[in-house]
């Protein structure tokens, strides 16, 4: 059974509605998945919802409803977001599903039977916001960082996973696998965290404090710690315990935000897998935060963007384009509505949208609605061909190395070149000429504009799938499911029918 390219997002937490961070992570992962599929690689793309834990229970108590009602409602919101953003996930896992409960309890029982989980008393500090125990070393200048929210002191009996015994192994593993974390400088953050001795991981919560969770299979008085439960989703959705698991695991990329790299994904998860005798993920793709005036956009600070509002106004592909164009994967990026609208108007409406509109208009006026053949090749055409050749040479290296912002910059530089070519050729002037060579130039101009737009749509397909398909349809072509045979400059559109003139990106100055 051949291995699929397995890519996952972090599963969202059922404690609030989707925001731009959720949307970006899904779009980024979707762009990678679409690019791989178009490259002929079989893909399994997983996303989902993390539904257990104290915050969900507290929210339900506050509203006077059962926790599952909160989860069902938010699952609907997040799944709707995926649909609205045209996310092509192959699985949507909810941690309240029986398949996940079965895997979590199987994993816990295995570790317990092997003596890697033990029971002990604990006295220390607990972060309600992060749903984790914290130690004095997390304090900064004597105070708990804001990320931990309210921190309380607790004394209770719990079950612990022997995390600490794997510390030296994990340090060696990360040092000898430099490419496992992208960007690589994030590895230094993890190794810095590992300079301090690891504590064993508390993997349970007593039911008298928290009942909303997966019950420990070896002690019904406790439920599973939400992070231990949530991380297991990756193997659950990969078919753990079935024949499908071999075709999926290990994950090629876990796409996550920088705030959950260490310790959950880069410390807990590799050690959990090591203890279970499972292969390590091949890579963690760690993206940055969206900032507003230099600060992280956060619900607690009132800096939030509802992606659905922007989709309603501008369309899903415009939103997808903006977040992929603006964010250098691994770095933070600034977001503002002014910046969004400026990018929308300049790149999409003025450059791409205007080029399509002009071509359709002139195609009907000057070519009876039929895509002509190119019949000459002069200096202007050679410049366009050279620009496409350079773009084709680099575009997939940029995609494969997650330099999507640079890839889009180069694609739209090519679109700008097509606009310059149109201005130089001035087909509206050529149409008035009776000279045969000018008629040939007119036909060639429309053919080059068409072919350039076709190729632009092909390489834009992972980022702007709906717009790409629409442009191809307007050129008398069909949507693509593979790059193969689609990247060579030619006359494949000749004789096809131009669609009716439309405005791809209506201006919205509100």
C-alpha positions as CSV (number, residue, x, y, z in Angstrom):
1,X,0.0,0.0,0.0
2,X,1.6,3.3,-1.1
3,X,2.0,6.1,1.4
4,X,-0.2,9.1,1.1
5,X,0.9,12.6,1.8
6,X,-0.6,13.3,5.2
7,X,-1.1,16.8,6.3
8,X,-3.0,18.1,9.3
9,X,-4.0,21.4,10.9
10,X,-4.1,21.7,14.6
11,X,-7.7,20.9,15.7
12,X,-9.5,24.0,16.8
13,X,-10.7,24.4,20.4
14,X,-14.5,24.5,21.1
15,X,-14.3,27.6,23.2
16,X,-15.2,30.4,20.7
17,X,-16.1,31.2,17.1
18,X,-13.6,31.0,14.2
19,X,-11.3,34.0,13.7
20,X,-8.6,34.9,11.2
21,X,-6.0,32.6,12.8
22,X,-8.2,29.6,12.3
23,X,-9.0,30.6,8.8
24,X,-5.4,31.2,7.8
25,X,-4.2,27.9,9.1
26,X,-6.8,26.0,7.1
27,X,-6.1,28.0,4.0
28,X,-2.4,27.5,4.3
29,X,-2.8,23.7,4.7
30,X,-5.3,23.6,1.9
31,X,-3.0,25.4,-0.5
32,X,-0.3,22.8,0.2
33,X,-2.8,19.9,-0.2
34,X,-4.1,21.3,-3.5
35,X,-0.6,21.9,-4.8
36,X,0.4,18.3,-3.9
37,X,-2.7,16.8,-5.6
38,X,-2.1,18.9,-8.8
39,X,1.4,17.5,-8.7
40,X,0.1,14.0,-8.8
41,X,0.6,13.1,-5.1
42,X,-2.2,11.3,-3.2
43,X,-3.1,13.4,-0.2
44,X,-5.0,12.9,3.1
45,X,-5.8,16.3,4.7
46,X,-7.2,16.2,8.3
47,X,-8.7,19.0,10.4
48,X,-11.2,19.0,13.2
49,X,-12.4,20.2,16.6
50,X,-11.0,19.6,20.2
51,X,-14.1,19.4,22.3
52,X,-13.1,18.3,25.8
53,X,-11.7,20.2,28.8
54,X,-12.5,22.6,31.6
55,X,-13.2,25.7,29.5
56,X,-15.9,23.9,27.5
57,X,-17.4,22.5,30.7
58,X,-17.3,26.0,32.3
59,X,-19.0,27.6,29.2
60,X,-21.7,25.0,29.3
61,X,-22.4,25.5,33.0
62,X,-22.5,29.3,32.5
63,X,-25.1,28.9,29.7
64,X,-27.0,26.1,31.5
65,X,-26.6,23.6,28.7
66,X,-24.8,20.3,28.2
67,X,-21.2,20.6,27.0
68,X,-22.0,18.6,23.8
69,X,-24.5,21.3,22.8
70,X,-21.7,23.9,22.9
71,X,-19.5,21.5,20.8
72,X,-22.2,20.7,18.3
73,X,-22.8,24.4,17.7
74,X,-19.2,25.3,17.3
75,X,-18.5,22.3,15.1
76,X,-21.2,23.6,12.8
77,X,-19.5,27.0,12.7
78,X,-16.0,25.6,12.0
79,X,-17.2,23.2,9.4
80,X,-19.2,26.0,7.7
81,X,-16.0,28.1,7.7
82,X,-14.2,25.2,5.9
83,X,-16.9,25.0,3.3
84,X,-17.0,28.8,2.8
85,X,-13.2,28.9,2.3
86,X,-13.3,25.9,-0.1
87,X,-11.1,23.8,2.2
88,X,-10.6,20.3,0.7
89,X,-10.1,18.4,3.9
90,X,-10.6,14.6,3.6
91,X,-11.6,14.1,7.2
92,X,-13.1,16.3,10.0
93,X,-12.5,14.7,13.4
94,X,-14.3,15.6,16.5
95,X,-12.7,14.4,19.8
96,X,-16.2,13.4,21.1
97,X,-16.5,10.8,18.4
98,X,-16.5,7.1,19.5
99,X,-13.6,6.3,17.1
100,X,-11.4,8.8,18.9
101,X,-12.5,7.8,22.4
102,X,-11.6,4.2,21.5
103,X,-8.1,5.2,20.3
104,X,-7.4,7.4,23.3
105,X,-8.3,4.7,25.8
106,X,-6.3,2.1,23.8
107,X,-3.2,4.3,24.0
108,X,-3.7,5.1,27.7
109,X,-4.2,1.4,28.5
110,X,-1.0,0.4,26.6
111,X,1.1,3.0,28.4
112,X,-0.4,2.1,31.7
113,X,0.2,-1.6,31.2
114,X,3.8,-0.9,30.3
115,X,4.4,1.1,33.5
116,X,4.7,4.4,31.7
117,X,1.8,5.9,33.6
118,X,1.7,6.1,37.4
119,X,-0.5,7.6,40.1
120,X,0.8,10.3,42.5
121,X,-0.1,13.3,44.6
122,X,0.5,16.8,43.2
123,X,0.7,20.2,44.8
124,X,1.3,23.2,42.6
125,X,-0.1,25.7,40.2
126,X,-2.8,25.3,37.6
127,X,-3.6,27.6,34.6
128,X,-7.3,27.6,34.0
129,X,-6.9,29.3,30.6
130,X,-4.3,26.9,29.3
131,X,-5.7,23.9,31.2
132,X,-2.3,22.9,32.3
133,X,-0.1,22.8,35.4
134,X,2.6,25.4,35.5
135,X,5.7,25.8,37.6
136,X,7.7,28.6,39.1
137,X,10.0,28.7,36.1
138,X,7.1,30.0,34.0
139,X,6.9,33.1,36.1
140,X,8.3,36.4,34.6
141,X,9.5,38.9,37.1
142,X,7.5,37.2,39.8
143,X,4.2,37.3,37.8
144,X,2.4,34.7,35.7
145,X,2.5,35.7,32.0
146,X,-0.9,36.9,30.5
147,X,-1.1,33.8,28.4
148,X,-1.8,31.7,31.5
149,X,-4.8,33.8,32.6
150,X,-5.9,33.0,36.2
151,X,-3.5,30.6,37.9
152,X,-4.6,28.8,41.0
153,X,-2.9,26.6,43.5
154,X,-4.2,23.0,43.7
155,X,-3.5,19.8,45.7
156,X,-4.8,16.6,44.2
157,X,-4.1,13.0,43.2
158,X,-3.6,12.4,39.5
159,X,-2.0,10.1,36.9
160,X,1.3,11.0,35.4
161,X,3.0,10.0,32.1
162,X,6.8,9.5,32.4
163,X,7.7,12.3,30.1
164,X,11.0,13.2,31.8
165,X,12.7,9.9,31.0
166,X,12.6,10.8,27.3
167,X,14.2,14.2,27.6
168,X,17.7,13.3,26.5
169,X,16.3,11.2,23.6
170,X,14.2,14.2,22.4
171,X,17.1,16.6,22.5
172,X,19.2,14.3,20.4
173,X,16.3,13.6,18.0
174,X,15.7,17.3,17.4
175,X,19.4,18.1,17.0
176,X,19.9,15.2,14.5
177,X,16.7,16.1,12.6
178,X,17.2,19.8,11.9
179,X,14.5,19.9,9.2
180,X,11.7,18.5,11.3
181,X,10.7,22.0,12.3
182,X,10.1,24.7,9.7
183,X,11.2,27.4,10.0
184,X,14.4,25.9,11.5
185,X,15.0,28.7,14.0
186,X,11.9,27.4,15.9
187,X,14.0,24.3,16.8
188,X,16.2,26.6,18.9
189,X,13.1,27.6,20.9
190,X,12.3,24.0,21.6
191,X,15.9,23.2,22.6
192,X,15.9,26.2,24.8
193,X,12.8,24.9,26.5
194,X,14.4,21.5,27.0
195,X,17.4,23.0,28.8
196,X,15.3,22.9,32.0
197,X,14.5,19.4,33.4
198,X,11.1,18.1,32.2
199,X,8.4,17.2,34.7
200,X,6.4,14.2,34.1
201,X,3.1,15.1,32.4
202,X,-0.1,15.0,34.4
203,X,-2.5,13.2,32.0
204,X,-5.6,13.1,34.1
205,X,-8.1,15.3,35.9
206,X,-10.3,14.0,38.8
207,X,-14.0,13.9,37.9
208,X,-15.0,16.0,40.9
209,X,-13.1,18.9,39.2
210,X,-13.7,18.0,35.6
211,X,-16.2,15.5,34.2
212,X,-16.2,16.6,30.5
213,X,-13.5,14.3,29.0
214,X,-12.6,10.8,28.0
215,X,-12.6,8.5,31.0
216,X,-9.3,6.7,31.9
217,X,-9.8,3.0,31.0
218,X,-8.0,1.9,34.2
219,X,-9.7,4.3,36.6
220,X,-13.2,5.6,36.1
221,X,-12.7,8.4,38.7
222,X,-10.6,10.4,36.2
223,X,-10.8,11.8,32.7
224,X,-8.0,12.4,30.3
225,X,-6.1,15.7,30.2
226,X,-7.3,17.7,27.2
227,X,-3.9,18.1,25.5
228,X,-3.2,14.3,25.7
229,X,-6.6,13.6,24.3
230,X,-6.3,16.3,21.5
231,X,-2.9,15.3,20.2
232,X,-4.0,11.7,19.7
233,X,-6.5,13.0,17.1
234,X,-3.7,12.8,14.5
235,X,-3.4,9.0,14.7
236,X,-7.1,8.5,15.2
237,X,-7.9,10.2,11.9
238,X,-5.0,8.4,10.3
239,X,-6.7,5.1,11.0
240,X,-4.8,3.9,14.0
241,X,-5.6,0.3,14.7
242,X,-6.6,-0.4,11.1
243,X,-4.9,-1.3,7.8
244,X,-5.3,2.3,6.6
245,X,-2.9,3.5,9.2
246,X,0.1,2.2,7.3
247,X,-0.9,4.1,4.2
248,X,-1.2,7.4,6.1
249,X,1.3,7.5,9.0
250,X,3.6,9.2,9.7
251,X,2.3,12.7,9.1
252,X,4.3,14.6,6.5
253,X,3.3,18.0,8.0
254,X,1.6,19.1,11.1
255,X,0.6,22.7,10.4
256,X,0.4,24.6,13.7
257,X,0.7,28.1,15.2
258,X,3.9,29.0,16.9
259,X,2.1,29.3,20.3
260,X,1.4,25.5,20.4
261,X,4.8,24.3,19.2
262,X,6.4,23.9,22.6
263,X,5.6,22.0,24.7
264,X,2.5,20.4,23.2
265,X,3.6,19.5,19.7
266,X,7.4,19.5,19.9
267,X,7.7,17.9,23.4
268,X,4.6,16.0,24.4
269,X,3.7,14.6,21.0
270,X,7.0,13.2,19.9
271,X,7.5,11.6,23.3
272,X,4.0,10.1,23.3
273,X,4.7,8.6,19.9
274,X,8.1,7.3,21.0
275,X,6.5,5.6,24.0
276,X,4.0,4.0,21.8
277,X,6.6,2.8,19.3
278,X,5.2,4.8,16.5
279,X,7.1,6.8,13.8
280,X,7.7,10.5,14.3
281,X,6.0,13.1,12.2
282,X,8.3,14.2,9.3
283,X,7.8,17.9,9.8
284,X,6.1,20.6,11.9
285,X,5.2,23.6,9.8
286,X,5.0,26.5,12.2
287,X,3.3,29.7,11.2
288,X,3.2,33.0,12.9
289,X,0.5,35.3,14.2
290,X,-1.7,37.9,12.6
291,X,-1.0,41.3,14.3
292,X,-3.0,44.4,14.6
293,X,-0.8,47.5,15.1
294,X,2.0,45.3,16.2
295,X,0.0,43.2,18.7
296,X,-1.4,39.7,18.3
297,X,-5.0,39.8,17.2
298,X,-6.9,38.2,20.1
299,X,-10.5,37.9,21.3
300,X,-9.5,38.9,24.9
301,X,-8.1,42.2,23.6
302,X,-11.0,42.9,21.3
303,X,-8.8,42.6,18.2
304,X,-10.6,40.0,16.1
305,X,-11.6,39.7,12.4
306,X,-14.5,37.5,11.5
307,X,-13.4,35.9,8.2
308,X,-17.0,35.3,7.2
309,X,-17.6,39.0,7.0
310,X,-14.8,39.5,4.5
311,X,-15.9,36.4,2.5
312,X,-19.4,37.9,2.3
313,X,-18.1,41.2,1.0
314,X,-15.1,40.1,-1.2
315,X,-15.5,36.4,-1.9
316,X,-13.5,33.5,-0.5
317,X,-10.7,33.5,-3.1
318,X,-9.9,37.2,-2.4
319,X,-9.6,36.3,1.3
320,X,-7.5,33.3,0.5
321,X,-5.3,35.4,-1.8
322,X,-4.7,38.1,0.8
323,X,-3.7,35.9,3.7
324,X,-1.3,33.8,1.6
325,X,0.1,36.8,-0.2
326,X,0.7,38.8,3.1
327,X,2.0,36.1,5.4
328,X,5.6,34.9,5.1
329,X,5.1,31.4,6.5
330,X,6.8,31.3,9.9
331,X,6.8,35.0,10.5
332,X,4.1,37.3,12.0
333,X,2.1,39.5,9.7
334,X,0.1,42.7,10.0
335,X,-3.6,42.7,9.2
336,X,-5.8,45.7,8.6
337,X,-8.9,46.2,6.6
338,X,-7.2,49.1,4.7
339,X,-4.3,46.8,3.8
340,X,-6.8,44.1,2.7
341,X,-8.8,46.5,0.5
342,X,-5.6,48.0,-1.0
343,X,-4.4,44.5,-2.0
344,X,-7.8,43.6,-3.3
345,X,-8.1,46.7,-5.4
346,X,-4.6,46.8,-6.8
347,X,-3.7,43.1,-7.4
348,X,-7.1,41.6,-8.0
349,X,-9.4,44.2,-9.4
350,X,-7.0,46.4,-11.2
351,X,-4.4,43.9,-12.5
352,X,-6.0,40.4,-12.9
353,X,-9.7,41.4,-13.0
354,X,-9.1,44.3,-15.5
355,X,-7.0,42.1,-17.7
356,X,-9.7,39.4,-17.9
357,X,-12.4,42.1,-18.5
358,X,-10.5,43.7,-21.3
359,X,-9.7,40.4,-23.0
360,X,-13.3,39.3,-23.0
361,X,-14.5,42.7,-24.3
362,X,-12.0,42.8,-27.1
363,X,-12.4,39.1,-27.9
364,X,-16.1,39.7,-28.7
365,X,-15.5,43.0,-30.4
366,X,-12.5,42.1,-32.5
367,X,-12.6,38.3,-32.9
368,X,-16.4,37.4,-32.9
369,X,-16.1,35.8,-29.5
370,X,-13.6,33.1,-30.7
371,X,-10.1,32.7,-29.3
372,X,-7.7,33.3,-32.2
373,X,-4.3,31.6,-32.9
374,X,-1.0,33.4,-32.6
375,X,0.5,33.9,-36.0
376,X,3.6,36.0,-35.4
377,X,6.3,36.2,-32.8
378,X,8.0,39.6,-32.4
379,X,9.9,41.3,-29.7
380,X,6.8,42.0,-27.6
381,X,5.8,38.3,-27.7
382,X,9.4,37.2,-26.9
383,X,9.4,39.3,-23.8
384,X,6.1,37.7,-22.6
385,X,7.5,34.2,-23.3
386,X,10.7,34.9,-21.5
387,X,8.8,36.1,-18.5
388,X,6.6,33.0,-18.4
389,X,9.7,30.8,-18.8
390,X,11.3,32.4,-15.8
391,X,8.1,32.1,-13.7
392,X,7.6,28.4,-14.7
393,X,11.2,27.7,-13.7
394,X,10.8,29.0,-10.1
395,X,7.1,28.8,-9.2
396,X,7.0,25.2,-7.9
397,X,10.3,25.5,-6.0
398,X,8.6,28.4,-4.2
399,X,5.5,26.4,-3.6
400,X,7.4,23.4,-2.4
401,X,9.4,25.5,0.1
402,X,6.3,27.3,1.4
403,X,7.4,30.7,-0.1
404,X,3.9,31.3,-1.2
405,X,4.1,35.1,-0.8
406,X,7.0,35.2,-3.2
407,X,5.2,32.8,-5.6
408,X,2.2,35.1,-5.7
409,X,4.4,38.1,-6.1
410,X,5.9,36.5,-9.2
411,X,2.6,35.3,-10.6
412,X,1.2,38.8,-10.4
413,X,4.4,40.3,-11.8
414,X,3.6,38.1,-14.8
415,X,0.0,39.3,-14.9
416,X,1.4,42.9,-14.8
417,X,3.6,41.9,-17.8
418,X,0.5,40.8,-19.7
419,X,-1.1,44.1,-19.0
420,X,2.1,45.9,-20.2
421,X,2.1,43.8,-23.3
422,X,-1.6,44.7,-24.0
423,X,-0.8,48.4,-23.7
424,X,2.2,48.1,-26.0
425,X,0.3,46.1,-28.6
426,X,-2.8,48.3,-28.3
427,X,-5.3,45.9,-29.9
428,X,-7.9,48.6,-30.1
429,X,-5.7,50.5,-32.5
430,X,-4.7,47.4,-34.4
431,X,-8.4,46.6,-35.0
432,X,-8.7,49.8,-37.0
433,X,-5.9,49.0,-39.4
434,X,-6.4,47.3,-42.8
435,X,-2.9,46.0,-42.9
436,X,-2.5,42.2,-42.9
437,X,0.4,42.4,-40.5
438,X,-1.7,44.4,-38.0
439,X,-4.5,41.9,-38.3
440,X,-1.9,39.2,-37.5
441,X,-0.7,41.3,-34.5
442,X,-4.3,41.7,-33.3
443,X,-4.9,38.0,-33.4
444,X,-1.6,37.2,-31.8
445,X,-2.2,39.8,-29.0
446,X,-5.6,38.3,-28.1
447,X,-4.1,34.8,-28.3
448,X,-1.1,35.8,-26.0
449,X,-3.4,37.5,-23.5
450,X,-5.5,34.4,-23.5
451,X,-2.7,31.9,-23.1
452,X,-1.0,34.1,-20.5
453,X,-4.2,34.2,-18.5
454,X,-4.7,30.4,-18.9
455,X,-1.2,29.7,-17.5
456,X,-1.7,32.3,-14.7
457,X,-4.9,30.5,-13.7
458,X,-3.2,27.1,-13.7
459,X,-0.5,28.2,-11.2
460,X,-3.0,30.2,-9.2
461,X,-5.2,27.2,-8.7
462,X,-4.0,26.1,-5.3
463,X,-4.5,29.5,-3.8
464,X,-7.6,30.8,-5.8
465,X,-9.4,27.6,-7.0
466,X,-12.7,29.2,-7.8
467,X,-11.3,32.2,-9.7
468,X,-8.8,30.0,-11.5
469,X,-11.6,27.7,-12.7
470,X,-13.8,30.7,-13.7
471,X,-11.0,32.2,-15.7
472,X,-10.3,29.0,-17.5
473,X,-14.0,28.6,-18.3
474,X,-14.2,32.2,-19.6
475,X,-11.3,31.2,-22.0
476,X,-13.2,28.2,-23.3
477,X,-11.1,25.8,-21.3
478,X,-12.0,23.5,-18.5
479,X,-10.9,23.2,-14.9
480,X,-7.7,21.2,-14.2
481,X,-7.0,18.4,-11.8
482,X,-3.3,18.1,-12.6
483,X,-0.4,20.3,-13.7
484,X,0.6,17.7,-16.2
485,X,0.4,19.0,-19.7
486,X,-0.9,22.4,-18.6
487,X,2.3,24.4,-18.2
488,X,3.6,24.7,-21.8
489,X,2.9,27.8,-23.8
490,X,0.8,26.9,-26.9
491,X,-2.3,27.5,-28.9
492,X,-4.6,25.0,-27.1
493,X,-7.3,27.7,-26.6
494,X,-7.5,28.6,-30.3
495,X,-11.0,28.1,-31.7
496,X,-12.6,28.1,-28.3
497,X,-15.3,30.6,-27.3
498,X,-14.8,33.5,-25.0
499,X,-17.3,33.9,-22.2
500,X,-19.3,37.0,-21.6
501,X,-17.6,39.9,-20.0
502,X,-17.9,39.9,-16.2
503,X,-16.4,41.7,-13.3
504,X,-14.3,39.2,-11.3
505,X,-13.5,41.5,-8.5
506,X,-16.2,44.2,-7.9
507,X,-14.7,47.3,-6.2
508,X,-16.0,47.8,-2.7
509,X,-14.8,51.0,-1.1
510,X,-16.8,50.6,2.1
